[in-house]
């Protein structure tokens, strides 16, 4: 019997083969990697939103988005498979900013039995603040919605429907004497006014614009408030101008927050 050569691999035992493979990375490393990917995606979405606002969706390529975000070559496709996916993420960012999860309603100022008008005022001011601070994104939101894939567009519309339902519910409770059509029309008019920030340039600061728009909507919905009230004829005229301006700037059939029948 010959002795094992020094080149022969060492013999393994059943105990050796039963040993688990060493972990590929620590939990902390995996979490750091996930955080890095999330940050890269955020940078890509922010860059895309700016480019879409400046040039329009059709004039922007994936390479443009990657270059603006500092992501070179095909690496962008590890995060988004197509430009339409980036647009969907941009729209999600907008709707996340303006949507208050119904589960959070209980955390709004006041008791659970608080006057529905006060709760709706809070939602109006939250929405006005969100859109006023994202004017360029709102322009993309209004102009480019028709580029969304059909499935993503339906998901977006459903999220908007939920927001509209919540406002209609609170407005109906605040005005039990208003019929269903008046409540529905008032809520759609309010959204038309607020979303119009994406259709015009204003020299007001974000805070000033949000306050002015919120005051107008609160007055139009007749839900009181703690700010100055605009005269009724001013509110009516402003609502009419905002709605007309939004329709004139975008294709009304493609604007999910105003005249789209599927939101009714």
BELSUL-V257123 format. One record per residue. N is the residue number from 1. RES is the residue in three letters. NEAR is the number of other ideal C-beta (glycine too) atoms within 10 Angstrom. Layout:
# BELSUL-V257123
n=(N;N)
res=(RES;RES)
near=(NEAR;NEAR)
This chain:
# BELSUL-V257123
n=(1;2;3;4;5;6;7;8;9;10;11;12;13;14;15;16;17;18;19;20;21;22;23;24;25;26;27;28;29;30;31;32;33;34;35;36;37;38;39;40;41;42;43;44;45;46;47;48;49;50;51;52;53;54;55;56;57;58;59;60;61;62;63;64;65;66;67;68;69;70;71;72;73;74;75;76;77;78;79;80;81;82;83;84;85;86;87;88;89;90;91;92;93;94;95;96;97;98;99;100;101;102;103;104;105;106;107;108;109;110;111;112;113;114;115;116;117;118;119;120;121;122;123;124;125;126;127;128;129;130;131;132;133;134;135;136;137;138;139;140;141;142;143;144;145;146;147;148;149;150;151;152;153;154;155;156;157;158;159;160;161;162;163;164;165;166;167;168;169;170;171;172;173;174;175;176;177;178;179;180;181;182;183;184;185;186;187;188;189;190;191;192;193;194;195;196;197;198;199;200;201;202;203;204;205;206;207;208;209;210;211;212;213;214;215;216;217;218;219;220;221;222;223;224;225;226;227;228;229;230;231;232;233;234;235;236;237;238;239;240;241;242;243;244;245;246;247;248;249;250;251;252;253;254;255;256;257;258;259;260;261;262;263;264)
res=(UNK;UNK;UNK;UNK;UNK;UNK;UNK;UNK;UNK;UNK;UNK;UNK;UNK;UNK;UNK;UNK;UNK;UNK;UNK;UNK;UNK;UNK;UNK;UNK;UNK;UNK;UNK;UNK;UNK;UNK;UNK;UNK;UNK;UNK;UNK;UNK;UNK;UNK;UNK;UNK;UNK;UNK;UNK;UNK;UNK;UNK;UNK;UNK;UNK;UNK;UNK;UNK;UNK;UNK;UNK;UNK;UNK;UNK;UNK;UNK;UNK;UNK;UNK;UNK;UNK;UNK;UNK;UNK;UNK;UNK;UNK;UNK;UNK;UNK;UNK;UNK;UNK;UNK;UNK;UNK;UNK;UNK;UNK;UNK;UNK;UNK;UNK;UNK;UNK;UNK;UNK;UNK;UNK;UNK;UNK;UNK;UNK;UNK;UNK;UNK;UNK;UNK;UNK;UNK;UNK;UNK;UNK;UNK;UNK;UNK;UNK;UNK;UNK;UNK;UNK;UNK;UNK;UNK;UNK;UNK;UNK;UNK;UNK;UNK;UNK;UNK;UNK;UNK;UNK;UNK;UNK;UNK;UNK;UNK;UNK;UNK;UNK;UNK;UNK;UNK;UNK;UNK;UNK;UNK;UNK;UNK;UNK;UNK;UNK;UNK;UNK;UNK;UNK;UNK;UNK;UNK;UNK;UNK;UNK;UNK;UNK;UNK;UNK;UNK;UNK;UNK;UNK;UNK;UNK;UNK;UNK;UNK;UNK;UNK;UNK;UNK;UNK;UNK;UNK;UNK;UNK;UNK;UNK;UNK;UNK;UNK;UNK;UNK;UNK;UNK;UNK;UNK;UNK;UNK;UNK;UNK;UNK;UNK;UNK;UNK;UNK;UNK;UNK;UNK;UNK;UNK;UNK;UNK;UNK;UNK;UNK;UNK;UNK;UNK;UNK;UNK;UNK;UNK;UNK;UNK;UNK;UNK;UNK;UNK;UNK;UNK;UNK;UNK;UNK;UNK;UNK;UNK;UNK;UNK;UNK;UNK;UNK;UNK;UNK;UNK;UNK;UNK;UNK;UNK;UNK;UNK;UNK;UNK;UNK;UNK;UNK;UNK;UNK;UNK;UNK;UNK;UNK;UNK;UNK;UNK;UNK;UNK;UNK;UNK)
near=(3;4;6;10;6;5;5;8;6;7;7;9;9;6;7;9;7;7;9;5;5;6;9;7;11;9;8;8;11;12;11;12;11;10;10;10;12;11;10;17;18;14;17;24;23;16;21;27;24;18;22;26;22;12;11;14;21;10;10;21;11;19;13;15;24;22;14;16;22;10;21;10;8;10;12;22;13;11;20;20;11;11;19;14;15;25;24;21;18;25;25;15;17;19;16;11;16;23;18;16;9;12;7;9;15;8;8;15;8;10;8;8;6;13;15;17;19;17;21;26;22;17;18;24;20;17;24;26;19;22;25;23;16;21;17;14;24;24;21;25;27;22;20;19;22;13;19;21;13;7;9;18;18;12;16;20;17;11;17;19;15;12;20;18;13;18;21;17;16;25;22;18;14;20;17;7;5;16;10;9;8;13;20;18;12;22;23;20;20;25;25;21;23;25;23;24;27;22;18;13;6;13;6;12;11;17;11;12;19;22;18;18;26;21;20;22;29;24;22;20;25;15;21;15;18;9;14;9;14;18;9;11;8;13;21;14;12;19;20;13;13;25;20;12;15;25;16;9;16;21;12;13;10;16;21;24;22;19;17;17;6;11;19;9)
